Amino acid sequence: MFASDKTHLTNNYGDKYSHGLYLSCGNIKKDLRMKLSANCWMKVAEIPVVKFKHKTNQGILTARLFHKCMDIITVNAKAASHNPVFAPDPAGCVRLVRPILFAHMGDNPEQQTTGCSSASSSPLSIAKHSTLGLPVQQRLRTSRFVMDQIAKLKAAVGSRQNNLSFVTQEARKLQ
């Protein structure tokens, strides 16, 4: 499982932030895994938080950078999930393993980025800002829902995928 958190790095050269990405094993008991002294988490990457020239598109560019970095970081794990690899276990025995990413823990902004939801909507359901708090149950934001939204956006954008303003405008229509 992964965990990430936006971390303030320095004030010396302007506000510098990054997302520290940590990896742990899901079969470690939660009580042990959450103890800092148990060293159950390993830092595997730093994902930069960049200030882009396009201020109006800062959010979509930041999310795209985050997802592209996650794609690069997890390329070997994704390949091993389809084709098992030999790896040593904690006791030193070599075993055939098939790693599966089943959780990514983060605070609300990271959940929204990971789940492809806007800042004014729920990362867990398809509830929008206007429907949050209503006594009506909303559908869950599933991977199928997110992939369908991405497919709709690709179809709507077509050959204009390099026109960032147009892509942002079309993405907002899908929210």
N, C-alpha and C positions, 0 to 999 in steps of 0.2 A: 504494500500500500504506500501511497505517496502522501506527503503533507507539505504544504507550502505556506509561506507568510511573507508579506511585503515588509522589507526591513530597511530602515534608514541607515545609510552608510556613512555619509560625511556632510558637513556644512562647509568645509574648506574650499571646495570648488563648486559651490552651488548645491542645491538639494539633490543628492544622489541616492537612489533607491534601487533595490533589486528584490526579486522573489527567490528566497532560499528554498531549494527543493530537497526534501529529505525522503529516504526510503526505509521501510521497516517490513518485517515479515508478519503476515496476518495471523499466523498460528502462535504468536507470543501472547500470553494473557494480557488483557488490557491494563490491569493493575500494575504489572511489571513494565509494560511498554511505556506507560505514562510517567514513570519515575525517571527523572533526568539522570540520576546516578547509575541507572541500569545500562546506559549507552545502547539502547535498542534502535536508535535512529541513526542513519548514516547520511551525511550531506553528499548529494550526488551532483548538484548543479546550482548555478546562480543564473537566474533569468533576468536580464536587464529591464529596467523601467526607463523608457526613453521619452524625452520631450520632443515631439515632432514639430516641423514647421507648420503643418496644417493643423492649427489649433482647433478648428471646428470638427476635425476628424480624429482627434487625439484618442478617444475611446475605442473606436473601431480599429485603429492602427495598433494600439497597445494590445488589444485582445488578439489581433492577428499575429503579432510578434510572439505573444505568450504561447499560442497554439502551435506556431511553427517551431519554436524552441522545444516544446514538449514532444513534438513529432520527432525531432532530431534526437532528443535525449532517450526516447523510448524505442527507437528503431530496433535495437538488438533484442529487447524484451518482447516486442511484437513478433519478431521473427522466431524467437524461441518458443513463443506460445503456440505456434503452428508446427514447429519442428523441435521436439524436445532436445535438450543438451545435457551433457554430463557436467555436474558441479559438485564440489565437496559440501557436505553438511557440517554442522558445528562440531561433530565428533570426529571429523576427518574422513568419513566414509564417502566414496564417490557414488552419487546417485543420478539417475536419469530424472531431470526435472522439466516441468512445463510451467514457467512463471505466468501468472494471470493477474493483471491489474484489476482489482475489484473495488478499490476505494481511493479517493483523493480527498484528504481532509484539508479544510481551509476555512478562513472566516468568510463572512458574507460577500465581500467584494471578490474574493478568489472563487467562491462557489458560483457567482454570477458570470465570471469570466470563463470558468471551466464549462458551465452549462449553457453558454451562449445566450444568456439573458441580459436584458438591459438593467441599468441601475435602478429603474423604477418598477421592476417586476420581480417575482419570486424565482429563485434559482431551483426550487423543488417542484413547483407546479406552473401551469400556464397562466396563473393569476396575474393580472396587470395591476398597476398602482390603483386604478379606480375600483377594482374589485377586492383588493386586500381588506380583510376585516369583515366582509359580508358573510352572513351565515349560509353561504352556498358553497358546497364542496367543488373545488376546481380539479380538472384532470392533472395527473402527474406529468411533469416534464421528463419524458422518457428519451432514450437515445434515438428511438424511431422518430419521435416528434421532431427532435433537433435535426436529424438527418433529412427529414421531409422538408423542413423549413429551409435548410441549406440548398436542397435540390430546387425548391421553388425560387429562391433568390438567384441561383445560377441561371434558371430558365428565364427569369424576368430581366436579368442583366444582359445575357447573351454576349455579343461581341464587345459590349461596352464595359467589360470587367476592369479595364485600366482607368476608367473615369471614376475616381473615388467619390466625388460628390454624388454622382448618379447611383452608385452602389449603396451609399449611405441612405439616400432618399428611398430606394427600393427596399432596403432592409427595415427601415422605420415603418413602412407599410405592412410588413409582416408581423410586427410586434402586437 
